[in-house]
Amino acid sequence: MRHGQIAFLILLSLGPAGAIVIDGPSPEDASHLPPTAAVARIHTPFGLTASGTLLPGGRYVLTAAHVVSPVPEDRISYGLIEFPSCAGKPRCRWKSVYLHPKAADHRLSRIWDAALIELDSPISPDVIAGVPPTT
């Protein structure tokens, strides 16, 4: 399992003192903006099912490290991700998995239980355009 130096995961390691604040429009004001995320259904190569969130850009899904940490490198491409609430219900294979650097330490894994799954092909923004915003 590769441990990537993904900027998002590095920011997560900052802890409460380095909390990320996103200052954006309220949901009512953002209705004209294109959607940037969707809920993903994750199928592991071992037959387990979990959930995750498609991140803006459509290339990565954020999930819990315990979902993907037991998957050996040679089995990653057997992982499948579905987007049941998106137009056309797209499906993608896993390209790579990046665990939070502290997720491998069993003493810290409950705290830093985060991972990114890189998709073999990005999800287009128009695919998630029909996903209703959360309220």
Contact map, one row per residue, 1 for C-alpha under 8 A:
111000000000000000000000000000000000000000000000000000000000000000001011100000000000000000000000110000000000000000000000000000000000000
111100000000000000000000000000000000000000000000000000000000000000000000100000000000000000000001111000000000000000000000000000000000000
111110000000000000000000000000000000000000000000000000000000000000000000000000000000000000000000111110000000000000000000000000000000000
011111000000000000000000000000000000000000000000000000000000000000000000000000000000000000000000011110000000000000000000000000000000000
001111101100000000000000000000000000000000000000000000000000000000000000000000000000000000000000000000000000000000000000000000000000000
000111111100000000000000000000000000000000000000000000000000000000000000000000000000000000000000010000000000000000000000000000000000000
000011111110000000000000000000000000000000000000000000000000000000000000000000000000000000000000000000000000000000000000000000000000000
000001111111000000000000000000000000000000000000000000000000000000000000000000000000000000000000000000000000000000000000000000000000000
000011111111100000000000000000000000000000000000000000000000000000000000000000000000000000000000000110000000000001100000000000000000000
000011111111110000000000000000000000000000000000000000000000000000000000000000000000000000000000000100000000000000000000000000000000000
000000111111110001010000000000000000000000000000000000000000000000000000000000000000000000000000000000000000000000000000000000000000000
000000011111111000000000000000000000000000000000000000000000000000000000000000000000000000000000000000000000000000000000000000000000000
000000001111111000000000000000000000000000000000000000000000000000000000000000000000000000000000000101000000000100000000000000000000000
000000000111111111100000000000000000000000000000000000000000000000000000000000000000000000000000000000000000000000000000000000000000000
000000000001111111100000000000000000000000000000000000000000000000000000000000000000000000000000000000000000000000000000000000000000000
000000000000011111100000000000000000000000000000000000000000000000000000000000000000000000000000000000000000000000000000000000000000000
000000000000011111100000000000000000000000000000000000000000000000000000000000000000000000000000000000000000000000000000000000000000000
000000000010011111110000000000000000000000000000000000000000000000000000000000000000000000000000000000000000000000000000000000000000000
000000000000011111111000000000000000000000000000000000000000000000000000000000000000000000000000000000000000000000000000000000000000000
000000000010000001111100000000000000000000000000000000000000000000000000000000000000000000000000000000000000000000000000000000000000000
000000000000000000111110000000000000000000000000000000000000000000000000000000000000000000000000000000000000000000000000000000000000000
000000000000000000011111000000000000000000000000000000000000000000000000000000000000000000000000000000000000000000000000000000000000000
000000000000000000001111100000000000000000000000000000000000000000000000000000000000000000000000000000000000000000000000000000000000000
000000000000000000000111110000000000000000000000000000000000000000000000000000000000000000000000000000000000000000000000000000000000000
000000000000000000000011111111000000000000000000000000000000000000000000000000000000000000000000000000000000000000000000000000000000000
000000000000000000000001111111000000000000000000000000000000000000000000000000000000000000000000000000000000000000000000000000000000000
000000000000000000000000111111100000000000000000000000000000000000000000000000000000000000000000000000000000000000000000000000000000001
000000000000000000000000111111100000000000000000000000000000000000000000000000000000000000000000000000000000000000000000000000000000000
000000000000000000000000111111110000000000000000000000000000000000000000000000000000000000000000000000000000000000000000000000000000000
000000000000000000000000111111111000000000000000000000000000000000000000000000000000000000000000000000000000000000000000000000000000000
000000000000000000000000001111111100000000000000000000000000000000000000000000000000000000000000000000000000000000000000000000000000000
000000000000000000000000000011111100000000000000000000000000000000000000000000000000000000000000000000000000000000000000000000000000000
000000000000000000000000000001111110000000000000000000000000000000000000000000000000000000000000000000000000000000000000000000000000000
000000000000000000000000000000111111000000000000000000000000000000000000000000000000000000000000000000000000000000000000000010001000000
000000000000000000000000000000001111100000000000000000000000000000000000000000000000000000000000000000000000000000000000000010011010100
000000000000000000000000000000000111110000000000000001111100000000000000000000000000000000000000000000000000000000000000000010010000000
000000000000000000000000000000000011111000000000000011110100000000000000000000000000000000000000000000000000000000000000000000010000000
000000000000000000000000000000000001111100000000000011100000000000000000000000000010110000000000000000000000000000000000000000010010000
000000000000000000000000000000000000111110000000001111000000000000000000000000000010100000000000000000000000000000000000000000000000000
000000000000000000000000000000000000011111000000001111000000100000000000000000001111000000000000000000000000000000000000000000000000000
000000000000000000000000000000000000001111100000111100000000000000000000000000001111000000000000000000000000000000000000000000000000000
000000000000000000000000000000000000000111110000111100000000000000000000000000111100000000000000000000000000000000000000000000000000000
000000000000000000000000000000000000000011111011110000000000000000000000000000111000000000000000000000000000000000000000000000000000000
000000000000000000000000000000000000000001111111100000000000000000110010000001110000000000000000000000000000000000000000000000000000000
000000000000000000000000000000000000000000111111000000000000000000000010001101110000000000000000000000000000000000000000000000000000000
000000000000000000000000000000000000000000011111000000000000000000000000000000000000000000000000000000000000000000000000000000000000000
000000000000000000000000000000000000000000111111100000000000000000000000000000000000000000000000000000000000000000000000000000000000000
000000000000000000000000000000000000000000111111110000000000000000000000000000000000000000000000000000000000000000000000000000000000000
000000000000000000000000000000000000000011110011111000000000000000000000000000000000000000000000000000000000000000000000000000000000000
000000000000000000000000000000000000000011100001111100000000000000100000000000000000000000000000000000000000000000000000000000000000000
000000000000000000000000000000000000001111000000111110000000001000000000000000000000000000000000000000000000000000000000000000000000000
000000000000000000000000000000000000001111000000011111000000111100000000000000000000000000000000000000000000000000000000000000000000000
000000000000000000000000000000000000111100000000001111100000111000000000000000000000000000000000000000000000000000000000000000000000000
000000000000000000000000000000000001111100000000000111110111110000000000000000000000000000000000000000000000000000000000000000000000000
000000000000000000000000000000000001110000000000000011111111110000000000000000000000000000000000000000000000000000000000000000000000000
000000000000000000000000000000000001100000000000000001111110000000000000000000000000000000000000000000000000000000000000000000000000000
000000000000000000000000000000000001000000000000000000111111000000000000000000000000000000000000000000000000000000000000011010000000000
000000000000000000000000000000000001100000000000000001111111000000000000000000000000000000000000000000000000000000000000011110000000000
000000000000000000000000000000000000000000000000000001111111100000000000000000000000000000000000000000000000000000000110111000000000000
000000000000000000000000000000000000000000000000000001101111110000000000000000000000000000000000000000000000000000011110010000000000000
000000000000000000000000000000000000000100000000000111100011111000000000000000000000000000000000000000000000000000011110000000000000000
000000000000000000000000000000000000000000000000000111100001111100000000000000000000000000000000000000000000000001111000000000000000000
000000000000000000000000000000000000000000000000001110000000111110100000000000000000000000000000000000000000000001111000000000000000000
000000000000000000000000000000000000000000000000000100000000011111110000000000000000000000000000000000000000000011100000000000000000000
000000000000000000000000000000000000000000000000000000000000001111111000000000000000000000000000001100100000100111100000000000000000000
000000000000000000000000000000000000000000000000000000000000000111111100000000000000000000000000000000000000000011000000000000000000000
000000000000000000000000000000000000000000010000010000000000001111111100000000000000000000000000000000000000000000000000000000000000000
000000000000000000000000000000000000000000010000000000000000000111111110000000000000000000000000100000000000000000100000000000000000000
100000000000000000000000000000000000000000000000000000000000000011111110000000000000000000000000001000000000000000000000000000000000000
000000000000000000000000000000000000000000000000000000000000000001111111000000000000000000000000000000000000000000000000000000000000000
100000000000000000000000000000000000000000011000000000000000000000011111101100000000000000000000000000000000000000000000000000000000000
100000000000000000000000000000000000000000000000000000000000000000000111111100000000000000000000000000000000000000000000000000000000000
110000000000000000000000000000000000000000000000000000000000000000000011111100000000000000000000000000000000000000000000000000000000000
000000000000000000000000000000000000000000000000000000000000000000000001111110000000000000000000000000000000000000000000000000000000000
000000000000000000000000000000000000000000001000000000000000000000000011111111100000000000000000000000000000000000000000000000000000000
000000000000000000000000000000000000000000001000000000000000000000000011111111100000000000000111100000000000000000000000000000000000000
000000000000000000000000000000000000000000000000000000000000000000000000011111110000000000001111000000000000000000000000000000000000000
000000000000000000000000000000000000000000011000000000000000000000000000001111110000000000001100000000000000000000000000000000000000000
000000000000000000000000000000000000000001111000000000000000000000000000001111111000000000001100000000000000000000000000000000000000000
000000000000000000000000000000000000000001111000000000000000000000000000000011111100000000111100000000000000000000000000000000000000000
000000000000000000000000000000000000000111100000000000000000000000000000000000111110000000111100000000000000000000000000000000000000000
000000000000000000000000000000000000000111000000000000000000000000000000000000011111000011110000000000000000000000000000000000000000000
000000000000000000000000000000000000011110000000000000000000000000000000000000001111110011100000000000000000000000000000000000000000000
000000000000000000000000000000000000000110000000000000000000000000000000000000000111110011000000000000000000000000000000000000000000000
000000000000000000000000000000000000011000000000000000000000000000000000000000000011111010000000000000000000000000000000000000000010000
000000000000000000000000000000000000010000000000000000000000000000000000000000000011111111000000000000000000000000000000000000111110000
000000000000000000000000000000000000000000000000000000000000000000000000000000000000111111000000000000000000000000000000000000111110000
000000000000000000000000000000000000000000000000000000000000000000000000000000000000011111000000000000000000000000000000000000100000000
000000000000000000000000000000000000000000000000000000000000000000000000000000000111111111100000000000000000000000000000000000000000000
000000000000000000000000000000000000000000000000000000000000000000000000000000000111011111110000000000000000000000000000001000000000000
000000000000000000000000000000000000000000000000000000000000000000000000000000011110000011111000000000000000000000000000000000000000000
000000000000000000000000000000000000000000000000000000000000000000000000000000011100000001111100000000000000000000000011100000000000000
000000000000000000000000000000000000000000000000000000000000000000000000000011111000000000111110000000000000000000000011100000000000000
000000000000000000000000000000000000000000000000000000000000000000000000000111111000000000011111100000000000000000001111000000000000000
000000000000000000000000000000000000000000000000000000000000000000000000000110000000000000001111100000000000000000001111000000000000000
010000000000000000000000000000000000000000000000000000000000000000000000000110000000000000000111110000000000000000001110000000000000000
111000000000000000000000000000000000000000000000000000000000000000010000000100000000000000000111111000000000000000111100000000000000000
111101000000000000000000000000000000000000000000000000000000000000000000000000000000000000000001111100000000000000111100000000000000000
011100000000000000000000000000000000000000000000000000000000000010001000000000000000000000000000111110110000000001110000000000000000000
001100001100100000000000000000000000000000000000000000000000000010000000000000000000000000000000011111110000000111100000000000000000000
001100001000000000000000000000000000000000000000000000000000000000000000000000000000000000000000001111110000000000000000000000000000000
000000000000100000000000000000000000000000000000000000000000000000000000000000000000000000000000000111111001100100000000000000000000000
000000000000000000000000000000000000000000000000000000000000000010000000000000000000000000000000001111111101111111000000000000000000000
000000000000000000000000000000000000000000000000000000000000000000000000000000000000000000000000001111111101100000000000000000000000000
000000000000000000000000000000000000000000000000000000000000000000000000000000000000000000000000000001111111100000000000000000000000000
000000000000000000000000000000000000000000000000000000000000000000000000000000000000000000000000000000111111110000000000000000000000000
000000000000000000000000000000000000000000000000000000000000000000000000000000000000000000000000000000001111110000000000000000000000000
000000000000000000000000000000000000000000000000000000000000000000000000000000000000000000000000000001111111111100000000000000000000000
000000000000000000000000000000000000000000000000000000000000000010000000000000000000000000000000000001111111111110000000000000000000000
000000000000000000000000000000000000000000000000000000000000000000000000000000000000000000000000000000100111111110000000000000000000000
000000000000000000000000000000000000000000000000000000000000000000000000000000000000000000000000000000100001111110000000000000000000000
000000000000100000000000000000000000000000000000000000000000000010000000000000000000000000000000000101100001111111000000000000000000000
000000000000000000000000000000000000000000000000000000000000000111000000000000000000000000000000000100100000111111100000000000000000000
000000001000000000000000000000000000000000000000000000000000011111000000000000000000000000000000001100100000000111110000000000000000000
000000001000000000000000000000000000000000000000000000000000011110010000000000000000000000000000111100000000000011111000000000000000000
000000000000000000000000000000000000000000000000000000000001111000000000000000000000000000000000111000000000000001111100000000000000000
000000000000000000000000000000000000000000000000000000000001111000000000000000000000000000000111110000000000000000111110000000000000000
000000000000000000000000000000000000000000000000000000000011100000000000000000000000000000000111110000000000000000011111000000000000000
000000000000000000000000000000000000000000000000000000000011100000000000000000000000000000011111000000000000000000001111110000000000000
000000000000000000000000000000000000000000000000000000000000000000000000000000000000000000011110000000000000000000000111110000000000000
000000000000000000000000000000000000000000000000000000000010000000000000000000000000000000011000000000000000000000000011111000000000000
000000000000000000000000000000000000000000000000000000001111000000000000000000000000000000000000000000000000000000000011111100000000000
000000000000000000000000000000000000000000000000000000001110000000000000000000000000000001000000000000000000000000000000111110100000000
000000000000000000000000000000000000000000000000000000000100000000000000000000000000000000000000000000000000000000000000011111110000000
000000000000000000000000000000000111000000000000000000001100000000000000000000000000000000000000000000000000000000000000001111111000000
000000000000000000000000000000000000000000000000000000000000000000000000000000000000000000000000000000000000000000000000000111111100000
000000000000000000000000000000000000000000000000000000000000000000000000000000000000011100000000000000000000000000000000001111111100000
000000000000000000000000000000000011110000000000000000000000000000000000000000000000011000000000000000000000000000000000000111111110000
000000000000000000000000000000000110000000000000000000000000000000000000000000000000011000000000000000000000000000000000000011111110000
000000000000000000000000000000000000000000000000000000000000000000000000000000000000011000000000000000000000000000000000000001111111000
000000000000000000000000000000000010010000000000000000000000000000000000000000000000111000000000000000000000000000000000000000011111100
000000000000000000000000000000000000000000000000000000000000000000000000000000000000000000000000000000000000000000000000000000000111110
000000000000000000000000000000000010000000000000000000000000000000000000000000000000000000000000000000000000000000000000000000000011111
000000000000000000000000000000000000000000000000000000000000000000000000000000000000000000000000000000000000000000000000000000000001111
000000000000000000000000001000000000000000000000000000000000000000000000000000000000000000000000000000000000000000000000000000000000111
